[in-house]
């Protein structure tokens, strides 16, 4: 399969790579489940409304029960009164849950397979980032077509690359060991270091899956 290759100060080239380790089809249901799981785990879960026992107000009965011509009332904190408590409102809770590890690997493999099929993979070499440089990062993005969103993947955590790209909206930087299916799906163009591609193949490739099972 052909992918683009970024070379500093040179036009984009192409290269044949073997992407068979990432499969031939995308399991969209598993991929969707992984994306929804990631988004659920990011929720703070701190939405809260005050119940009847938490709002301000007296517990005194506002008028007597009978012979007033008005509806019965217990106290000012009743949910049917203005300023009263909320019935069945949201309470703080955790939305965190986890899919099986094998399902997460399948989802990530499918996301990478989809990127290869869509032609949204570009190899690049981060060795030029000897220090943080937004100018260098801007040049890389311009060379690959100035995508609105991009995911930069390095073999291991690279502080110079991260500091260079961190202020560009829509651009995220991840190490190969930290990438998840959501990162790939939401990342747009995949700018990946070739050793990082080998790490992902070792982590979620078809052969790796057989060895783990």
Secondary structure, DSSP 8 states (H G I E B T S, - for coil): -EEEE--TTS--EEEE---GGG-SS--HHHHHHHHHHHHHHT---------TTTSS---S-SS-SSSSSS-----TT-TTSTT---SS------------HHHHHHHHHHHHHHHHHHT-EEE--GGG-SS--HHHHHHHHHHTT--SSEEEEESS--HHHHHHHTTSTTEEEEETTT--HHHHHHS-EEEE-HHHHHHHHHHHSHHHHHHH-
